[in-house]
Amino acid sequence: MSQEFWRWKEYNWRASDVSWQDGALITAGVDVGSVSTQAVVMVDGKLYAYANRRTGSDSPESAHKAMEWALQGTGLTLDRIHYIIGTGYGRVNVPFAHKTMTEIACHARGANFLYGPSVRTVLDMGGQDCKAIRIDAQGKVLAFLMNDKCAAGTGRGLEVFADLMQVPIEEMGELSLQVEQEPEPVSSMCVVFAKSEAIGLLRKGWRKNEVLAAYCRAMAHRVALLLTRLGIEREFVITGGIAKNIGVVARVEKELGITALKPNFDTQIAGAVGAALIAREKKR
């Protein structure tokens, strides 16, 4: 079997200092995206457990599997969770959710929780779109812009390039920074055109790191324009899977002249965290 370079690591996590048995209110958020699905469980507003895995062809099944993995080994069962909110691209396909919320509202709240109340601008770089969100000190959305016209500038676009370049997706960012001089960006408007352009550059003798640099630069430029249109305010954070790609993040920061706050948790769980927090408010 050939290596699947696009495949990223799936995993789960549990807090060792939080006990669900002692909790008064247990809530959960399930973020079913086009590429990945996250399930987050919170106990009295504290992060207790989460899982991050690939979204399959069946969204309800993906939601179930993510939640089951988050709960694995905890002794906590789905029927003991007081309130669950579904969010993301497939939010209407979370069969055990009590309510659904938009991923924009959930990422805003999640970023506020994960990074602190000083955050004012959130860039969510997801699997199929990118969102620029301006929020207040409580994590409420004040304004937003979204770009979802093409897979270019999204997680799915990165996966396509990982396979094309035969470079593990986790290594693309670092490799893209290993250039003496920044190359001109490839097409940032269409992943199909960008892919064709990249093949042409390889045939001309470009090295892989140079092509990756050109693609990461194009992605960074695209989202920087989105943030500029919205009006960026400090503090600034990046959520979603692409936030793990240092090649894109560093170039976004350079274009904007602003350094993003560094994450303490998986950047992909922000939406599910926000959903779990909103679930707590709904139940209370």
KESE-219616 format. One line per field, with one value per residue (C-alpha): residue number from 1; residue in three letters; x, y, z. Coordinates in nm, 4 decimals. Layout:
BEGIN
num <- [NUM,...]
residu <- [ala,...]
c1 <- [X,...]
c2 <- [Y,...]
c3 <- [Z,...]
***
This chain:
BEGIN
num <- [1,2,3,4,5,6,7,8,9,10,11,12,13,14,15,16,17,18,19,20,21,22,23,24,25,26,27,28,29,30,31,32,33,34,35,36,37,38,39,40,41,42,43,44,45,46,47,48,49,50,51,52,53,54,55,56,57,58,59,60,61,62,63,64,65,66,67,68,69,70,71,72,73,74,75,76,77,78,79,80,81,82,83,84,85,86,87,88,89,90,91,92,93,94,95,96,97,98,99,100,101,102,103,104,105,106,107,108,109,110,111,112,113,114,115,116,117,118,119,120,121,122,123,124,125,126,127,128,129,130,131,132,133,134,135,136,137,138,139,140,141,142,143,144,145,146,147,148,149,150,151,152,153,154,155,156,157,158,159,160,161,162,163,164,165,166,167,168,169,170,171,172,173,174,175,176,177,178,179,180,181,182,183,184,185,186,187,188,189,190,191,192,193,194,195,196,197,198,199,200,201,202,203,204,205,206,207,208,209,210,211,212,213,214,215,216,217,218,219,220,221,222,223,224,225,226,227,228,229,230,231,232,233,234,235,236,237,238,239,240,241,242,243,244,245,246,247,248,249,250,251,252,253,254,255,256,257,258,259,260,261,262,263,264,265,266,267,268,269,270,271,272,273,274,275,276,277,278,279,280,281,282,283,284]
residu <- [met,ser,gln,glu,phe,trp,arg,trp,lys,glu,tyr,asn,trp,arg,ala,ser,asp,val,ser,trp,gln,asp,gly,ala,leu,ile,thr,ala,gly,val,asp,val,gly,ser,val,ser,thr,gln,ala,val,val,met,val,asp,gly,lys,leu,tyr,ala,tyr,ala,asn,arg,arg,thr,gly,ser,asp,ser,pro,glu,ser,ala,his,lys,ala,met,glu,trp,ala,leu,gln,gly,thr,gly,leu,thr,leu,asp,arg,ile,his,tyr,ile,ile,gly,thr,gly,tyr,gly,arg,val,asn,val,pro,phe,ala,his,lys,thr,met,thr,glu,ile,ala,cys,his,ala,arg,gly,ala,asn,phe,leu,tyr,gly,pro,ser,val,arg,thr,val,leu,asp,met,gly,gly,gln,asp,cys,lys,ala,ile,arg,ile,asp,ala,gln,gly,lys,val,leu,ala,phe,leu,met,asn,asp,lys,cys,ala,ala,gly,thr,gly,arg,gly,leu,glu,val,phe,ala,asp,leu,met,gln,val,pro,ile,glu,glu,met,gly,glu,leu,ser,leu,gln,val,glu,gln,glu,pro,glu,pro,val,ser,ser,met,cys,val,val,phe,ala,lys,ser,glu,ala,ile,gly,leu,leu,arg,lys,gly,trp,arg,lys,asn,glu,val,leu,ala,ala,tyr,cys,arg,ala,met,ala,his,arg,val,ala,leu,leu,leu,thr,arg,leu,gly,ile,glu,arg,glu,phe,val,ile,thr,gly,gly,ile,ala,lys,asn,ile,gly,val,val,ala,arg,val,glu,lys,glu,leu,gly,ile,thr,ala,leu,lys,pro,asn,phe,asp,thr,gln,ile,ala,gly,ala,val,gly,ala,ala,leu,ile,ala,arg,glu,lys,lys,arg]
c1 <- [0.0000,0.1390,0.1949,-0.0897,0.1047,-0.2103,-0.3012,-0.2491,-0.2363,-0.5651,-0.5700,-0.7661,-0.6847,-0.8163,-0.7458,-0.5945,-0.7080,-1.0787,-1.3350,-1.6675,-1.8137,-1.7709,-1.9159,-2.2570,-2.2928,-2.1384,-2.1632,-2.0168,-1.9567,-1.9145,-1.7636,-1.8190,-1.6060,-1.5549,-1.2104,-1.1964,-1.4353,-1.3733,-1.5675,-1.5038,-1.6411,-1.6412,-1.7167,-1.8455,-1.6842,-1.3460,-1.1930,-1.2172,-1.1653,-1.1516,-1.0920,-0.9788,-1.0265,-1.0895,-1.4429,-1.5649,-1.8283,-2.1006,-2.1286,-2.3498,-2.1068,-1.8124,-1.9842,-2.0490,-1.6928,-1.5379,-1.7541,-1.6891,-1.3158,-1.3296,-1.5148,-1.2970,-1.1666,-1.3446,-1.6439,-1.8616,-2.1448,-2.3318,-2.6583,-2.4868,-2.3946,-2.6502,-2.6363,-2.4655,-2.4326,-2.3380,-2.1445,-1.9403,-2.0093,-2.2096,-2.3725,-2.7209,-2.5883,-2.5007,-2.7896,-2.7396,-2.7093,-2.9742,-2.9102,-2.6873,-2.4815,-2.2756,-1.9051,-1.8389,-2.0079,-1.8425,-1.4899,-1.5277,-1.6201,-1.3614,-1.0823,-1.1874,-1.1635,-0.8383,-0.6449,-0.8086,-1.0409,-0.7822,-0.8391,-1.0112,-0.9408,-0.9739,-0.8649,-1.0229,-0.8413,-1.0514,-1.0832,-1.3043,-1.3082,-1.1389,-1.3149,-1.1956,-1.3869,-1.3785,-1.4918,-1.5374,-1.4004,-1.6772,-1.6099,-1.9181,-1.9015,-1.8930,-1.8191,-1.6915,-1.5928,-1.5662,-1.3912,-1.5224,-1.5024,-1.2332,-1.0174,-0.7153,-0.6208,-0.7872,-0.6896,-0.8107,-0.5852,-0.2892,-0.3794,-0.3847,-0.0401,0.0975,0.0142,0.1341,0.4704,0.4942,0.5708,0.3953,0.1447,0.2962,0.6341,0.5158,0.5379,0.8910,1.0134,0.8574,1.0677,1.3926,1.4477,1.7138,1.4710,1.0909,0.9593,0.6621,0.3310,0.1460,-0.2189,-0.4114,-0.7584,-0.7972,-0.6361,-0.6586,-0.4663,-0.2205,-0.1603,-0.0981,0.1345,0.3268,0.3772,0.5109,0.7550,0.8842,0.9446,1.1443,1.3738,1.2274,1.2923,1.0053,1.0738,1.0597,0.7241,0.5857,0.7073,0.5270,0.2047,0.2220,0.2903,-0.0179,-0.2334,-0.0982,-0.1614,-0.5175,-0.6147,-0.4179,-0.6370,-0.9455,-0.8243,-0.7369,-1.0891,-1.2353,-1.0002,-0.7606,-0.7357,-0.4934,-0.4813,-0.4803,-0.5125,-0.5368,-0.7574,-0.8189,-0.5870,-0.3775,-0.2725,-0.0364,0.1465,0.4294,0.4988,0.1554,0.1373,0.4787,0.3901,0.0497,0.2237,0.4793,0.2141,0.0099,0.2999,0.1364,0.2445,-0.0347,-0.0702,0.0747,-0.1704,-0.1616,-0.4086,-0.4878,-0.5994,-0.8545,-1.0711,-1.1660,-1.5052,-1.6008,-1.4819,-1.7025,-1.9977,-1.9479,-1.9319,-2.2496,-2.4123,-2.3339,-2.5066,-2.8101,-2.8494,-2.8037]
c2 <- [0.0000,0.3416,0.5994,0.8435,1.1653,1.3678,1.1569,1.3420,1.1936,1.1292,1.1244,1.1692,1.3372,1.3436,1.5759,1.3946,1.6553,1.6668,1.4100,1.3849,1.1981,1.5118,1.7436,1.9083,1.9865,1.7874,1.9286,1.8435,1.9922,1.7991,1.9795,1.7815,1.9454,1.8532,1.7077,1.6451,1.5860,1.6854,1.5918,1.7858,1.7080,1.9698,1.9269,2.2410,2.4519,2.2776,2.0883,1.7185,1.5141,1.5448,1.3467,1.4590,1.2277,1.2190,1.2839,0.9865,0.9671,0.9280,1.2408,1.0850,0.7936,1.0354,1.2219,0.8968,0.7704,1.0989,1.1074,0.7420,0.7997,1.1082,0.9052,0.5958,0.4745,0.7455,0.5448,0.8338,0.7414,0.9530,0.9431,1.1089,1.4204,1.6882,1.8948,1.8546,2.1010,2.0110,2.2535,2.2634,2.1716,1.8621,2.0014,1.8897,1.5327,1.4970,1.2676,1.2949,1.6775,1.8815,2.1876,2.3118,2.6316,2.7854,2.7168,3.0929,3.1436,2.8317,2.9163,3.2644,3.1227,2.8486,3.0934,3.3113,3.0099,2.8656,3.1917,3.4280,3.7320,3.9611,3.7956,4.0230,3.8616,3.4932,3.3336,2.9904,2.7999,2.4904,2.2012,2.3688,2.7402,3.0187,3.2612,3.5910,3.6736,3.9779,3.9126,4.0902,4.0045,3.7477,3.5657,3.6971,3.7610,4.1278,4.0790,3.8114,3.7367,3.3958,3.2675,2.9314,2.9533,2.6914,2.4382,2.6633,2.8164,2.5368,2.2144,2.0063,2.2037,2.1219,1.7526,1.7601,1.9185,1.6752,1.3858,1.5692,1.6539,1.3225,1.5045,1.4151,1.6900,1.7549,1.8322,2.0666,2.3872,2.3373,2.2275,2.5330,2.7607,2.5986,2.8359,3.1024,3.3398,3.3495,3.2411,3.4023,3.2483,2.9967,3.0539,3.1186,3.1168,2.7537,2.4361,2.2710,2.5566,2.5651,2.1919,2.2231,2.5167,2.3214,2.0288,2.2721,2.4197,2.0750,1.9976,2.3204,2.1953,2.3596,2.1712,2.0505,2.3029,2.5864,2.4718,2.4283,2.7766,2.9164,2.7390,2.8327,3.1924,3.1914,3.0529,3.3115,3.5971,3.4862,3.4772,3.7955,3.9763,3.8358,3.9638,4.3031,4.3360,4.2547,4.4858,4.3032,4.3929,4.2586,4.0090,3.7732,3.3930,3.1194,2.8134,2.5080,2.2494,2.4856,2.6649,2.3680,2.4561,2.6911,2.7723,2.9280,3.0836,3.2523,3.4017,3.5263,3.6938,3.8531,3.9913,4.1355,4.2476,4.0792,3.7716,3.5280,3.4055,3.0574,2.7766,2.5584,2.3066,2.1506,2.4343,2.2047,2.1715,2.5404,2.4933,2.1936,2.3725,2.6687,2.4373,2.2702,2.6103,2.7326,2.3982,2.4793,2.8158,2.6615,2.3990,2.6465]
c3 <- [0.0000,-0.0974,0.1742,0.2300,0.2767,0.3509,0.6545,0.9822,1.3305,1.5089,1.8882,2.2096,2.5418,2.8996,3.1927,3.4889,3.7425,3.6531,3.7710,3.5960,3.8953,4.1063,3.8435,3.8672,3.4960,3.2108,2.8593,2.5206,2.1794,1.8550,1.5570,1.2376,0.9711,0.6087,0.6880,1.0643,1.3544,1.7160,2.0284,2.3502,2.6966,2.9724,3.3427,3.5149,3.2438,3.2662,2.9754,3.0600,2.7425,2.3664,2.0503,1.7065,1.4113,1.0384,0.9129,0.7131,0.4411,0.7056,0.9251,1.1977,1.2259,1.2448,1.5285,1.7177,1.6730,1.7868,2.0995,2.1773,2.1487,2.3715,2.6367,2.6013,2.9369,3.1366,3.2555,3.1396,2.9047,2.6521,2.8513,3.1496,2.9502,3.0310,2.7128,2.3733,2.0872,1.7315,1.5153,1.1974,0.8373,0.9421,1.2563,1.1543,1.1395,1.5083,1.6053,1.9826,1.9938,2.1737,1.9577,1.6751,1.6502,1.3706,1.3708,1.3654,1.7039,1.8445,1.7256,1.8741,2.2159,2.1922,2.1090,2.4016,2.6358,2.4993,2.4603,2.7083,2.7039,2.5419,2.2011,1.9502,1.6101,1.5217,1.1954,1.1586,0.8840,0.8311,0.5914,0.3334,0.4173,0.6097,0.8420,0.9859,1.3046,1.5315,1.8888,2.2221,2.5676,2.6223,2.2959,2.1185,1.7437,1.6415,1.2706,1.0340,0.6766,0.5110,0.2016,0.0830,-0.2968,-0.3456,-0.1598,-0.2187,0.1152,0.3140,0.4860,0.1947,-0.0372,0.1867,0.1755,-0.2046,-0.2088,0.0500,-0.1819,-0.4908,-0.3345,-0.1470,0.1773,0.5062,0.5807,0.9255,0.7650,0.4893,0.6926,0.8179,0.4749,0.3103,0.5302,0.4165,0.1250,0.0767,-0.0902,-0.0964,-0.4383,-0.6081,-0.4890,-0.7033,-0.7967,-0.4766,-0.6301,-0.7364,-0.6027,-0.9473,-1.1113,-0.8207,-0.8572,-1.2328,-1.1740,-0.9099,-1.1492,-1.4069,-1.1557,-1.0610,-1.4280,-1.4528,-1.1800,-0.8714,-0.5478,-0.3308,-0.0565,-0.3101,-0.4504,-0.0990,-0.0091,-0.3125,-0.2143,0.1551,0.0561,-0.1676,0.1155,0.3585,0.1169,0.0582,0.4269,0.5024,0.2493,0.4219,0.7604,0.6140,0.4760,0.8157,1.0039,1.2327,1.6007,1.8619,2.0187,1.7210,1.7153,1.4527,1.4965,1.2782,1.1329,0.9204,1.2400,1.2842,0.9605,1.0617,0.6969,0.6518,1.0000,0.9754,0.6368,0.7584,1.0520,0.8186,0.5838,0.8694,1.0834,1.3838,1.5796,1.6641,2.0223,2.0652,2.1480,2.4590,2.3173,1.9815,1.7535,1.5888,1.9012,1.9292,1.7640,1.9770,2.2933,2.2095,2.1470,2.4864,2.6581,2.4859,2.5822,2.9461,2.9152,2.7457,3.0168,3.3002]
***
